[in-house]
Amino acid sequence: MNLDITALENAYRAGALSPTALVQQIYREIEAQGERPVWITLVPKEKNIIRAAEVEASTSRSALPLFGIPFAVKDNFDVEGMPTTAACPEFARQPVETATAVKRLLDAGAILIGKTNMDQFATGLVGTRSPYGICSSVFNPEYISGGSSSGSAVAVARGLVSFSLGTDTAGSGRVPAAFNQLVGFKPSRGWISTQGLLPACRTLDCVSIFAETCADVDRVFKVSRGFDTADTYSRVPLPGQGAAPWSVAGAASPFRFGVPTVASLKFFGDESAPEKFDAAVEALASLGGDPVRFDYEPFRKAASLLYSGPWVAERLAALKDFVRDNPGSLEPTVGSIISCAARYSAVEAFDAAYELEALRRETASVWEQVDFLLLPTAPTQFTIAQVQQAPVELNSNLGYYTNFVNLLDLSVVAVPAGFKANGLPFSVSLIGQAFTDDGVLQVADRLHRSLAITLGGSDRKLAGTPAIATTPAPQGCILMAVVGAHLTGQPLNWQMTQRKARLLRATRTHGDYRLFAVPNTTPPKPGLVYEPGFGGQGIEVEVWAMPEDTVGSFLNAIPPPLSLGTLRLADGSTVKGFLCEPSGIAGALEITHLGGWRKYVQGMG
């Protein structure tokens, strides 16, 4: 079934489909495929038909951004009226409240189909640790689906829902996406509430989103994110935090992306994966990026802390009473991991925290050189039989490129990057600093469209789906037009680059502006004056994206008679930019006829 969000919206709008009819189709398909191993608990069909009718009866579809869109959630989210099992039948509990993230989706008009299978207690990247059956890749039943959000990924890849929620502590929102040709998005910690989510590692857990496209992920993310007073780890970005001036398509200045040195790349014997990763690097460069090689070793060291350090004790903290009272109920591998938690002391926990801070400082030098990282999502993909023979070792291998992300407080989106020689999909991850989520999604969408052809486990074409809707100013930025000494190559341009502003384009003002050489300024500066009805040819300007939190210091550095105001550009749009007070042009030389400051400076030379 074609369940991408825009396709459903168009079908609803045209009267070719209704939410009620769609629900009936989905349940017929689930019956045909079988409930296991994808699902643990389904919402009863009759209940969802009533829910669909209620959505249809809404008086304002515009108030429901996910009107009639079907979704699934991993079975460690609480949903009122449905058991939460976390893939452990003995643990099953009946919650009285729905998790905040799920409730926000329901309030937006989405329809919950059911709760999906998972590695028990969200412990694993393989998808084989569940009494409800083993999910496999939609491309080959012998290969793992990835975990722990296995059912959430497979439900989307099989076309049973438009999107799903998983969780991500070590990579569980990315590895299953990689193995099923999906987009897997792990937002910045705390931006989507984890209230009503059974913790794995409470300080690190994130709600993740699976969908066929970055545009669908973006739609769901905008609905589900936001501050939640009920979640003590909830947070939202401050002004300018996470600014992504590098994310604009076609910008005049390139973005810079980090690529691990060849020596630090590992693929554990997968002969096709290196070639696919190299192709992704080339594709991203062709989209306007400059690759920068970096040493992956400090990131790898941070990754190793997750399971080889005291953070594993958080898994016991969430389950200590249950594990004490039900010692034989855990899946063997999960039980062995959680039981190890008790051996860590408070001293070891502090030692590990100190080590992580040292690694955070060490990795900070990489972020001075790049805007985001490009890594393989997973180094390889194993068969179910291989994982059953070496469950801990192979699981650890799968986390080689994922485990550090939450420890270092980063945002990441995994996107399909073509198919390997064995017919299995390959995936790459774009990893940005905290709260650069929107910017990373923008670039990831363009990369996805340059590398992939089909969607999920279907033969439908990615090209037939819409790209992410863009806004003029990138996340956390203000568009700023410069006209004189701040232009590229001019003496004050450093005031732009020092604030991490990025050049987007060169253009001209609307014709109602005049330009003067302001006397007695060092270095020489022009004065731009708005004169309604002047009707000239416009003045050359550059438009830059400047992080919001740096605009104040920039404004403070502007001497009189210059100031910041609102400029109208030749295309009718408006941006902030330099203007001159009328007193500043008294006796000044008018240079409007030159069309811009550069020609005047050239003449001075």
BELRAZI-V503112 format. One record per backbone hydrogen bond with DSSP energy under -1.0 kcal/mol. NH is the residue of the N-H (numbers start at 1). CO is the residue of the C=O. Records with the same first field share a line. If there is no record, write none. Layout:
NH: CO + CO
This chain:
3: 1
8: 4
9: 5
10: 6
11: 7
12: 8
13: 9
14: 10
16: 11
17: 11
22: 18
23: 19
24: 20
25: 21
26: 22
27: 23
28: 24
29: 25
30: 26
31: 27
32: 28
33: 29
34: 30
39: 35
40: 115
41: 115
43: 113
48: 44
49: 45
50: 46
51: 47
52: 48
53: 49
54: 50
55: 51
56: 52
57: 53
58: 55
64: 61
66: 108
67: 64
68: 109
69: 66
71: 111
72: 163
73: 114
74: 165
75: 116
77: 74
78: 196
81: 95
82: 79
84: 93
86: 75
88: 85
91: 88
93: 84
99: 78
100: 195
103: 99
104: 100
105: 101
106: 102
107: 103
109: 106
110: 105
111: 69
113: 71
115: 41
116: 73
117: 38
119: 148
120: 129
121: 86
122: 119
123: 120
133: 130
137: 143
143: 140
144: 382
145: 135
146: 126
147: 125
150: 148
151: 117
153: 149
154: 150
155: 151
157: 153
158: 154
159: 156
160: 155
162: 70
164: 210
165: 72
166: 208
168: 206
174: 171
175: 171
178: 174
179: 175
180: 177
182: 177
183: 211
184: 414
185: 209
186: 412
191: 188
197: 194
198: 76
204: 201
205: 201
208: 166
209: 185
210: 164
211: 183
217: 213
218: 214
219: 215
220: 216
221: 217
222: 218
223: 219
224: 220
225: 221
226: 191
231: 228
234: 231
235: 190
241: 238
243: 240
244: 475
247: 244
251: 248
252: 504
253: 503
255: 288
257: 290
258: 372
259: 292
261: 294
264: 261
270: 267
276: 272
277: 273
278: 274
279: 275
280: 276
281: 277
282: 278
283: 279
284: 280
285: 281
286: 282
288: 285
289: 284
290: 255
292: 257
294: 259
300: 296
301: 297
302: 298
303: 299
304: 300
306: 303
308: 304
312: 309
313: 310
314: 311
315: 312
317: 313
318: 314
320: 316
323: 319
324: 320
325: 321
326: 322
329: 326
335: 331
336: 332
337: 333
338: 334
339: 335
341: 338
343: 340
344: 341
349: 345
350: 346
351: 347
352: 348
353: 349
354: 350
355: 351
356: 352
357: 353
358: 354
359: 355
360: 356
361: 357
362: 358
363: 359
364: 360
366: 363
367: 363
369: 366
370: 366
371: 256
372: 256
373: 431
374: 258
375: 429
377: 427
384: 142
387: 383
388: 384
389: 385
390: 386
394: 390
396: 392
397: 393
398: 394
400: 397
402: 399
403: 399
405: 402
408: 404
409: 406
410: 405
411: 432
412: 186
413: 430
414: 184
415: 428
417: 426
420: 424
423: 420
426: 418
428: 415
429: 375
430: 413
431: 373
432: 411
436: 433
440: 436
441: 437
442: 438
443: 439
444: 440
445: 441
446: 442
447: 443
448: 444
449: 445
451: 447
452: 448
455: 460
456: 181
457: 157
458: 455
462: 453
464: 461
465: 462
477: 474
478: 546
480: 544
481: 576
482: 542
487: 484
490: 487
492: 485
493: 490
495: 492
496: 493
497: 493
498: 494
500: 497
501: 496
502: 545
504: 543
505: 543
507: 541
509: 539
510: 568
514: 529
516: 527
517: 589
518: 525
527: 516
529: 514
531: 512
534: 531
536: 511
540: 595
541: 507
542: 482
543: 505
544: 480
545: 502
546: 478
548: 476
550: 547
551: 548
554: 550
555: 551
556: 552
558: 555
562: 559
563: 579
565: 577
567: 575
569: 573
570: 508
572: 569
575: 567
576: 479
577: 565
578: 481
579: 563
580: 528
581: 561
584: 581
585: 582
588: 585
591: 515
594: 591
595: 592
601: 597
602: 598
603: 599
604: 600
605: 601
